[in-house]
Structure formats: structure tokens, C-alpha cells
Amino acid sequence: MVSSLKPVDRPVALGDQVYRTLRGNLRDGLLEPGQRLTEVDLATRMGVSRTPVREALGRLASEGLIVVQGRSYVVPTMSDAEIDEIYALRALLEPEALRVIAGRHPGPRLLAGIRRALQASRGAHKAGDKHAFMSANAAFRSAWLALVPNRRLVHAIDLYSDHVRYLRALTLEDAAVRALVLAGLTRILAALAAGDGEAAASAMRDHLAAAKRCYTAAAQAARVAAC
């Protein structure tokens, strides 16, 4: 009798790797609003052929994270109305997701990734490192999203969060804003650790409202400076 064989691990397709790398760069603010993206340039910089880059750019465009402009792509700048719409959606989705997580009473083991990300955020804030803070903030989000049992909900939250990723680059240079973000993340973690669904949902609603206020103030200041 032939024993069962262990399945062969399939390597991640190159197109998926390029997609994840570009999406991560967008999330971390390394690709900025208005920046032009071309297959040739990205393929050269990433050391791959144009085909996986083309596939990745097409996926990002279909998700609205970049837009087609002629024969290339551009990282979009969103209007105030678009920002309002996305924050309204996030306010519907994210508090409910945290309510569900808290209701499952996650223990220290499940919350360990969130705690590590919060500690990394504190370290980056103390060092005044905006990009490290953004990366840690993204890790915090990924850690709690991993605890959401509804995968469709996770996909929607992840997508709409990435649509406003460049707002973080606009606001997180300000130490006061980073401190405000840290306070919000700390409150969210405390509510999850306590298994308090209503407190977790309330903490996320307040966190999103504060983020939107910070962006609005920064955007207005940028417009005045440009005049």
C-alpha cells in the first residue's frame, strides 16, 4: 500500500509577489499621490520582467488603488468627497469587526501580534520615524484583521483602508498626530483584551473620526501653503 505523499509547496507566483510589494509600498507611503508608474521603470527597479508588473498594475487599477493615465498608471489623489465616502464606509465596517473580535474573548496569545505592533509604533514615534510608524500601524491593522472570522469583511476593510493610505503620509510627520494615533490604538487593544465589544467598537469609531479630522486639517493647511 502506497503511503500518502506530502503535497509539494507551490511558490508564490511572481505576479502576486510584485502585486503585494507594490501594494505594500502604496500602504507605506513610498509611492506618493501623483506619482507616475510605468511597466518598464518598475520592472527595472524590481528586477523582474514586464509581464508580472503588468499583471500587478492591472490588479491594483481594478481595485482603484491606482488609475490608468495614457500608457502608464498614476497614484491618485482623492477628493474631499471621496475621502468622506470612504471614511463613512470604514465607520460602518471596522467598529463592527472589532466588536466581533472582542466578543470572542481573544487571549494573550491571539493578541500578541497586536501588542508587538503597538510597541513598534511607540518606538517609531519616539524615534520620529514616520515610515517606520506607518509600517507598524499597518502591522497593527493586519494583526487584528487576522482575528476577524469573516474573510469577505476582511477584504472590504483592507481595500478601503488602502484607498486612504496616502493620508497617513500627509499627517504622520506631525508628532502630535502620531501621539493621537497611539492613544487610539492603545484604547482599541485594551478593549479587545477586556473582551468588551461595545468599547472596542466605540474606540474604533473615535479613532477613525480623529484620523479624518487630522487629515482635514492637514489638507487645509497644504492648500493655504500652496496659495
N, C-alpha and C positions, 0 to 999 in steps of 0.2 A: 504493500500500500504506500502510495506516494504521500509524504507529509506535505502540509500546506507550506507554500513559499511566501516569504515576506515580500510585499509589493515593493517595487522599485520607486524610490522617491523621485518625482519629476522636478527638474529645475524650474524655477520661475521663468516664464517667457520673458525675453528681452524687452518686448514692448511693454509688459507690465512693470518691469523694473524701471524703465525710462519714465513711464506714467507716474509711478509712485515717487520717484525722485523729483520730477517737475512739480507735482502737487505739493510735496513737502517743501520745496523751495518757495512756492507761492504762499503756503501757510506761514512760513517763517519770515516772509517779507523780503526774501532775497531776489525775487522778481517783482518789480515795482509797477504801479499803475502807469500806463502809457508806454511801457517798455515793449519794443518790437521783438517778436520771436520768429526765427526762421529755421527751417529744417537743416540747412547747410551749417549755419552757425552752431546750433545746438548739437548736431551730430559730431562736429569737430571738437567742441568743448567737452562732450561726454564720452568721446572715443568709441562711438558706435556708427553703424550705417544710417542712412536717412530713413529706411523703412520703419524701424521701431519708433523713431522720433515722429514720423508722420502718423503712425497709429496712436501714439500717446497724445499728440496735439489734437487729433480728431476727437478723442475721448474727452479731453479737457474742454474742448469747444462745445461738445454735446451737453456737457454739464453746466455750461455758462460761465466757466471759470476763466476762459479766455475767449476772444472774439476774432472772427475772420476779418482781415483787412487786406484786400488785394490778394497777393500771393503769399502773404505771411499772416501771422497772428499777433494780437496785441493784448496785453494785460489791461482789462477795462477799469475805468474809473466810474463808480456808481453814483447816480444822482441821489439827492436827499430823499426823494420819494421812494426810490428803490431800497435805500437803507431802511426807511420806515417800514416798508413791506416785509423785509427780511427779519427785522427785529420783532415785528408782530408775530411772524411765524415761529421764531425761536422762543418767544414768550409762551406760545401755546404748547410747544413740543418739549422743551428742556425741563421746565419745572415738573411736568408730569412724569418724565423719565426718572428724575431723581426721587420723586415720590415712590415710584415702583421699587427702585433700588433700596431705599430706606425701609420700605415695608417688608423686604426680605431679610432684614436684620443682618447685614454683612458683618462678619467678624474681622478681627485684626489682620488675618491672612489675606482676605479679599481686599481689604483697604490699604494694604502695604504699598501697592504701586501708587496710589493717590498720595499717600504720605511722603513717599520718596520724591514725587514730582513737586509737592508743595515745598519740601526742603530745598530742592534745586531752585525753585522760584525765589525763595528767600535769599539764597546765596547769590543768585544772579542780580537781584535787586540791590543787595549790599555792594556788589562789585560795579554796579551801574552799567551792566552789560545787557543792552536791550535785546539783542538777538538770542542770547542765552535765556533770557527771561521769556521770550516768545516761544522758544523750543520747550522750556519747562512747562509753560502754560498749555502748550499743545499736548504734552505728555500727561498732564493732569486730566485734560479732556478725554484723551484716549483711554486712560485708566478707568475713569468712571463709565465711559461708554461701553467698555468691555463687560461691565456688570449688568447692562440692560438686556433683558431676555428677548426683546422684540427686535430682530435684526432689521426689519424694514424701518422701524423707528430710528434705529442707529444710523442707517444710511441717510435718512432725511436730515437728521440733526447734523451729521458730519458734513453733508453737502452745503447746507445753508450757513453753517459756521464758516466754511472755507470761502464763501462768497464775500464775507466781510473781513477776510484775513488782513487786508492791507490797512484797515483802520487801526489795527494794533501797532503797525509800523508808524502810523501817524501820531499816535498818542503815547506810546510807551517809552519815549525819550524822557518824558516827564516823571521824575521820581515820585511826585505826589500821586500821579495816576497809578504807577506800579504799586504803591502802598495801598491804594484803594482796592486794586485788584487782589492783592494778597489778603486783605481783610475779608473780601468776598469769598475767596477760595477757602480760607480758614473756617469761615462760618458754614460753608457747604459741607466740608469734611466733618465738622463737629456734629452736624445734623445727621449725616449718614451713620456716623459711629454710634449715635444715640438711637438709631432706628426710628427717627421721628420724621415721617413722611411729609407732614404739613410744614415743619420747619425747613426741611430740605427744599421743598418747592418754593417756599417764601424766600429762602436765601438765594435761590437761582433767579427768581423774578427780580429781586432787588439788585443782584449782580448784573443782570442784563440791562436794567434801567440805568444803572450807574455807568456802564460801558457806553451806552448810547449818549448819555449826557456829556461824557468826556469827548466823544467823537464830535458831537455838535459844536462844542466849544472850540476844539482844535480846528475844525473845518472853517468856522467863522474867523478865527484868528489868521488862518492861512489866506483866506480871501482878502482880509484887510491888508495883510502884508504884501499881497500881490498888486494892490491898487497903487 
